[in-house]
Amino acid sequence: MTAAVNSFGLSLPDYPWEAMAPYLAKASEHHGGAVNLSIGTPVDPTPALIQDALKAAADAPGYPTVHGTVPLREAIAAWFERRRGVPGLDPKNVMPTVGSKELVAWLPLLLGLKPGDVVVRPQVAYPTYDIGATFAGVTSVATDNLDELDEATRSRVRLIWVNSPGNPTGSVRDIESLRAIVAQARELGAVVASDECYAELGWGAWDAQRGGEPVPSILDPRVSGGSHDGLLAVYSLSKQSNVAGYRAAFVAGDPAIMANLVNSRKHAGMIVPYPVQEAMRVALGDDTHVQAQKDLYRGRRERLMPALQGFGLEIKDSDAGLYLWSTAGESTWDTVARLAERGIVVGPGVFYGEAGNGFVRVALTGTDERIDAAVARLATTP
């Protein structure tokens, strides 16, 4: 992948999705148009109660607060206790963010990491973890196991990204796994930042509505040992509440780190608009719309999985979230091309690191009509 250098000398890789243009064009030639399951953007309507809250707060002539309104922070703390098994979270240690991606990208810099420091991210991961390391001028290392690192690298680890449920794989770390990471990070003096944006979308053993266990949070006392020192949980309402366009997310955890983040973001003017804060407050207090949306995704998942398997794809991991991490035992681009011939666009696994080669990410974020079209196309003889 080539790199783009701006006038200030910062070298970043080209945005990878540009490489999908010819496959999207090919899929678009299919009768009925392309079924685009490559990007996980919500397609269902934003619930009315959230829209109403946004409208009701539209008269907002003054500047909002970086830290977030007290009612919003109280709603986030109550949500953590009710939905994530994290009791007693102090609302002071919570802050809304302009979506979760901006926090992921800027966290290493805001934490004060310096050249020579190491950021650890999952082996197969969302590219923004690496971009954040680049912004801060530090080293990014991909691993799912800190024991794989040599001692010289381990000694320089300052930030460990956990992504559970994972994007793109849909893998979930259990209590024991998370607890082990926390213990190792504390030995190293590193921060653990846990990206938990898909936590409400567990399936199978992690489907709490069907008798499974809730996806655990890094702030769960069974993981943290009752102390949030060195721990941050990052969450977004985009998926569970269909508000990706609102850029509505938040971070919570270590009191000292949170105070520093609030102060830094005040200086930078990184503020969630007041109407969005009010929409978040209302959304976090209502579980009904979250369950209704999950049921929609469950139905789409249950239709799409067997269709992909019938096409010759094996579904790996995919225990939670909005994606089916799939392989046909061939190169990623061969699978992308074969699906494009059927009018279906999927995400190339190579966009998520070398370990993603041979895989594609198939999103559940199509309307029922588009999912059904994909199922029908997968069943047809070429």
N, C-alpha and C positions, 0 to 999 in steps of 0.2 A: 504494500500500500504506500503510495507516495505521500509526501508531507507538504503542507502549505505553510509558508513563512510569511507572517505579516510584517508591516513596516517596522515593528519594534523587535523583530527577531524571534518571536515565539514560534516554535515549530510544532505543528499539530498534524495528525494524519487527516487525509481527506475524509469528509463525511461518508461513511461506507455505503449508505443506502443509495447513493448515486449509481452504484454498480448494478442496481436492480432494474434500471430503466429498460433494457432490451427484453427482459423477462416479463415485465409488466406490459410492454407493448405486444409481445407474443400472446400473452393471456387475454389481452383486450380484443384480439381478433376472434376469440371464441364466440359462437352464437350465444347471446345473452350477456356478453361482456365478461370482464374479469371478476373472479371472486378473490378479493384481496385479503388474505389471512396472514399477511407478513408483519404488520405492525399492530401492537396491542392497544389501539386507541378505542375507548368506549364508543358504542354506536347507539345505545338505547337512550331514551329521553332522561334528562335530569329530573328527578322527582319533584313534583309540584311544591311540596312543602319547602324544599331548598330554594327553588326559584322565588317563591313568595318571600322567604327570609331575605334574599338578596334585594328584591324590590323594596321591601319595607325599610331597608337600611340605605336606600339610594341617596337620601338627603344627607350627605357626609361632607360638609364644607371644611372641616378641620383635618389636620394630619392625624392619621391613626398611630398607634403605638407599635414599636418594633416588638416589644415583649408580648403583645396581644392583650386584649381586654381581660379583666379578671373573670367575667362570666365565661369567656371562651376557654381560658386556662383551667377553670374549674370543670368545665364540660369535658375537656381532654383527660383530666385526672380521673373523673368519674368513669369515662369510657375505658381507661386502662384497667380500672378495678373490675368493672362489669364484664368486659369482653376479653381482656388479656391476662387476667389473674395477677394484676399488679396493684395491691392495696396500698393506701396511704401515700400516694405520690403527691408531693407538695406542689401546688400550682405554680409556685415561684420557679420550679425547675422544668418548665414547659415553655415552648415558644413556637408560634406558627412560622412557616417558611413559604416562600413563593414556589410552591411545588416542591417535590423532594429532590429533583435532579439538580437544582441549583445548589442545594446543601451538599449533595454528594460531590459536586464539582469543586466547591470552595472550602470544604471542611479541612483538608490538610493545610491550606494556607491560613485559615482562621485559627487553627490549633497551634500555629507558629512553627510548623515543621521546617527544617533547614536542609540544605544540600548535604547528602550523606545519610540522612534518615531514610527509613524504609517503610513503605505502605504495603501491607499484604492484602491481596484481594482473592476471591475464589478462582479456581483453575479455569472454569468456564463462567464468564461474567459479563454483565452489562459494561460497555466500554467506558462509561463515565468515571469509574473508579480510577482507571489509568489516566484519564484526562485531568482529574483532580491532582494526581501526583505530578503531572507535567506542569500544571499551573504553579504549584509550590516549588518546583525545581528539585523534587526528591525522586527516589527510586521506587518503582512499583514491582512487586514480586507476586507471581501467581502460584498459589498453593492452597490446598484444602487441609493441609496438615503441617503445623509449625515444626514438627519433628523432622520434616524433610529438609529444613534449612540448615546450612552449616552454621557453626557457632559465630563466625564473624558477621554473617547476615542477621542472625537472630538478635545479636547484641544491638543492632541498629534499628530494630523494629519499633516504631512509635505509634502506628495506627494499624489496626486489623479490621478490615471490612468483613462482616458476616452478612450473607444475603439468604435469608430463610423465611419463607419459601423463596427459592432461587429463580432468577430470570437469567437464562431461558429454560433451565432444566426442570424447574418445578420441584426440586429436591427440598426436603425438610430436615432440619437438624433437631434431634430430640433433646430432652433435658440434659442427659448425660454428656452429649456432645458439646452443647453450649456451655455447660458448667466447666468442662475441661478447657475450653478456649479461654474462658474468663480467668481460670486459675493460671494458665500459662501467661496470659497478657499481664496479669498483676505481678507475676515474677519478673517480667521484662520491663515493667513500668510503661506499658503501652496502653493506649485507649482502644476499646472495642466499640465500633459503631455498627449497629445491626440494622440493616435495611429490611423492614418487615412489611412492605407495602401490600403483599398478597395474603396476609395472615388470615383474613376472613374467608378465604377461598380454598379451604382444605377439602380434599377428596379422600375416599376410602378410609384408611385408619385415622386420617386427620379431619374427617368430616363430622364436626361436632353435632350437626343437626341430624345425622344418621347413626349416632351412637359412637362416633370416633372421639379422639382426644382433640382439644383445641390446639392449634399451633402455638408453641411456647414463645414468649418474648424474652429478650436478653435481660429485661428488668424483673422478670418473674423471680420471686424470692428463692425458689428452688434452684434457680440458675445463679443468681447474684449473691446468694448467701445473706440476703437482707440488706446489703449495701450497694448503692448505685455508683460507688466510686469507680471512675475509669470507664463507665458504661454510658452509651447513648443509644436510644432507640429512635429510628426514623420511620415515619409513617405518612402515607398519602391517602386522601379520600377519593382520588381519581377513579380507582377501579371499583370500590364498593358502592360509591354513590354517584357515579357517572358525572363527575365534575372536573374532568381533566382540563376543560377550558377555564375553570376558575383558578387554577394553580393553587390548590388548597392542600397543605400538608403541615407537618409539625415534627419537632424533635423534643426529646425529654431525657432526663437522666442526671448524671453527676452534677451536684450543685455548683461546684467551683467552675467546671467547664461551661455549664449553662450560663452562669453570670458573665463569663468572659465572652461567650458567643453573643449574648444580648448586647453587651457594651460595644463589641466590634461592629455588629450589624447596625447599631445606632449611628456610628460614625460613617458607615457606608451607605446608609439610607435603604437598607434591604428590608422593606416593609410590606406586609400583606395588607391590601386595601380593606378598609373597615367593612364595606358590604360583604366582602368575601369572608371576613372573620365571623360576621353574624351568620352567614350561610353555613359555615363550618360548625358553629355552635349548635344550630338547629339540627344539622345532619347527624352530629355525634350523639344527640339525645334520642334518636329514633332508630330502632333496630329493625322495624318492619320492612322498610324499603331495602335494607341491606339483604335481608333474607329473600325478598322477592327477586332481587337482581341475581343473587347466587343461584336461585332455582332456575332462572333463565339460562345461566351459564352451564348448570348441571345438565339440562336437557340438550343443549348444543354439544356438550362434551360426549354425552352418551350416544348421540347420533354420529358424531364425527370419528370417534375412536375406532369403531369396527370398520368404518369405510376406509380409513387409512390403513388398517391392518389388512383388509381385503386387497388393497392396492400393493401390498408387499412391504409395508413399513412396520418396523417394530417400535413400540412406544417404550421409552426408557424414562425412569423417574416419573415426572409429571404427577407428583403426589399432591400438589396444590398449585394455585395460580390459574392463569388464563392461557396456558400454552401446552401443547403436546410436543415433547422433545422426541423426535422420531429419526430413525435411520433405516436405510435400505441396504446397508452394507456396501455402499458405493461412495464416490466423491460427492460432497455437498452440491456442487454445481450441476452434476448429472441429475440428481434428484430434483433440484430447482427447475431444471429444463424440462424434465418429464412431466412435472406437475403443471408447468406453464403451458405445455401442449394441451392439457385438459382445461385450460382457462383458470388455473388456480395459482395464486402467488403466495409463496411462503418465505419465511426469513432464513437466510443462510446461516448455518451453525458457525461458519468460519468468522462471522462478524463478532463472535463472542470469545475469540481466542483460538489458538491452534488446536486445543483439545476439542473444539467443536467441529473439526473437520469430519465429514461423513454424516453430519446431522443436519436436520432442518427444524425450525421452530414454527409450529402451526398454531395460530392464534384462534381463540374461541370468540373473538370480538367481531363477528359478523352478525348481521340480522338473521332471524330465523330463515328468511327466504334465501339469503346468501349461503347459509350453512347447508340448507337442504339442496341448493344447487350444486354445492361442492360434493355432497354425498352422492348425488345422482351422477355427476361427472366421473367420480372415482369408480363407479360401478360399471361404466360403459366399456365396451371393447374398443381399443384404439382403431 
